[in-house]
Every structure is written in C-alpha cells, then in structure tokens.
Amino acid sequence: MQRDGRNVEELGAYKQLLPTDGEERLQKSMERIEYWLGKGAQPTDRVSSMLEAAGAAPAKERSNPKKGTPGKKAQERAEEKAAKAAEATAAAEAPAEAVTEDAAAEE
C-alpha cells in the first residue's frame, strides 16, 4: 500500500475481533499473494509472520535487537529493585551469621 495513496490491490482482510484460532480471522487470496511476492514485493514483519503461521511463507530469522530492550526508566527501576533485593538478602544473612557466632561463643 502506498503511504498517501490508494491500495494497489487488497490481498485479504484481518479481523482481530474474532477468536485467535478461528479461520475467518485472516482472509487472504493466496494466488495473488504468491503473484506479488514473485514480483518482488516485500511483506512487513507483521504480514510476514501471518504468512508464516498460515504456512504460505518460510520462517525467517528476524533481527530487531532494540525492540525487546526496556526503556531508560524501566532499566532504572530494575536496577533499584535489584539493589533492594541485594540489601534484603544481605540483611537476612547478617543476623544468621550473628546467631551462629553467639551459639559458638556459648559452647
């Protein structure tokens, strides 16, 4: 599809409100899809994954390393949480060591 123009050709429809496992959710014209792929059309990642799920296209390796990384604020919160967890485990271990030293002194 052109960004600011009309569709060159509609090859199917995606109805996201239908159940995930329903066959009516994704309607596609496989003959026309194969035709355009043969002409050199490049499907988007989303369309490519739908074609792979339908068995119409071979699975391919995707490389989008930044998409899965958390944002700056989320990384800061994770670091704070890890620091608090480390302090809690250190505090939990410290009294246990003191108790064992006291028990050894009494014997």
C-alpha positions as CSV (number, residue, x, y, z in Angstrom):
1,M,0.0,0.0,0.0
2,Q,1.2,3.5,-0.8
3,R,1.6,5.8,2.2
4,D,-0.5,8.6,0.9
5,G,-2.4,7.0,-1.9
6,R,-4.9,4.2,-2.5
7,N,-4.2,0.5,-2.3
8,V,-2.7,-1.1,-5.3
9,E,-4.6,-4.3,-4.6
10,E,-6.3,-5.7,-1.5
11,L,-5.0,-9.2,-0.8
12,G,-7.0,-10.1,2.2
13,A,-8.6,-8.9,5.4
14,Y,-7.6,-9.3,9.1
15,K,-10.5,-9.3,11.6
16,Q,-8.9,-9.0,15.0
17,L,-12.1,-9.2,17.0
18,L,-12.7,-12.8,16.0
19,P,-11.2,-15.7,18.1
20,T,-7.5,-16.3,17.6
21,D,-7.9,-19.9,16.4
22,G,-10.8,-19.0,14.1
23,E,-10.1,-19.5,10.3
24,E,-12.2,-16.5,9.5
25,R,-9.8,-14.2,11.4
26,L,-7.4,-13.9,8.5
27,Q,-8.8,-14.0,5.0
28,K,-6.3,-14.0,2.2
29,S,-6.0,-14.5,-1.5
30,M,-3.0,-16.9,-1.7
31,E,-2.8,-16.8,-5.5
32,R,-2.5,-13.0,-5.6
33,I,-0.1,-13.0,-2.6
34,E,2.2,-15.5,-4.3
35,Y,2.0,-13.4,-7.5
36,W,3.1,-10.2,-5.7
37,L,5.8,-12.0,-3.8
38,G,7.0,-13.4,-7.1
39,K,7.2,-9.8,-8.5
40,G,9.5,-8.8,-5.6
41,A,7.0,-7.4,-3.1
42,Q,8.4,-7.3,0.5
43,P,5.8,-8.0,3.2
44,T,6.1,-6.2,6.5
45,D,7.2,-8.2,9.6
46,R,3.6,-8.4,10.8
47,V,2.3,-9.7,7.4
48,S,5.3,-12.0,7.1
49,S,4.6,-13.6,10.5
50,M,0.9,-14.1,9.5
51,L,2.0,-15.8,6.2
52,E,4.4,-18.0,8.1
53,A,1.7,-19.0,10.5
54,A,-0.6,-19.9,7.6
55,G,2.3,-22.0,6.0
56,A,2.4,-19.7,3.0
57,A,5.9,-18.4,3.6
58,P,9.1,-20.0,5.0
59,A,10.1,-18.9,8.5
60,K,12.8,-16.4,8.6
61,E,15.2,-15.0,11.2
62,R,14.1,-11.6,12.5
63,S,16.6,-9.2,13.8
64,N,15.3,-6.3,15.9
65,P,17.6,-6.1,18.8
66,K,16.3,-2.8,20.2
67,K,12.6,-3.6,20.3
68,G,12.8,-6.0,23.2
69,T,15.0,-3.9,25.4
70,P,13.3,-2.0,28.2
71,G,13.3,1.8,28.2
72,K,15.6,4.0,30.3
73,K,13.1,4.4,33.2
74,A,12.3,0.6,33.3
75,Q,16.1,-0.1,33.4
76,E,16.5,2.3,36.3
77,R,13.5,0.7,38.2
78,A,15.1,-2.8,37.6
79,E,18.4,-1.6,39.0
80,E,16.7,-0.2,42.1
81,K,14.8,-3.4,42.6
82,A,17.9,-5.5,42.2
83,A,19.7,-3.2,44.7
84,K,16.9,-3.5,47.3
85,A,16.8,-7.3,46.8
86,A,20.6,-7.5,47.4
87,E,20.2,-5.4,50.6
88,A,17.4,-7.7,51.8
89,T,19.4,-10.8,51.2
90,A,22.5,-9.3,52.9
91,A,20.3,-8.2,55.9
92,A,18.8,-11.7,56.1
93,E,22.2,-13.4,56.1
94,A,23.8,-11.0,58.6
95,P,21.6,-12.0,61.6
96,A,22.0,-15.6,60.8
97,E,25.8,-15.2,61.0
98,A,25.5,-13.3,64.3
99,V,23.3,-16.1,65.7
100,T,25.8,-18.8,64.8
101,E,28.7,-16.7,66.3
102,D,26.7,-16.3,69.5
103,A,25.9,-20.0,69.6
104,A,29.6,-20.8,69.1
105,A,30.6,-18.4,71.9
106,E,28.2,-20.1,74.4
107,E,29.6,-23.5,73.8
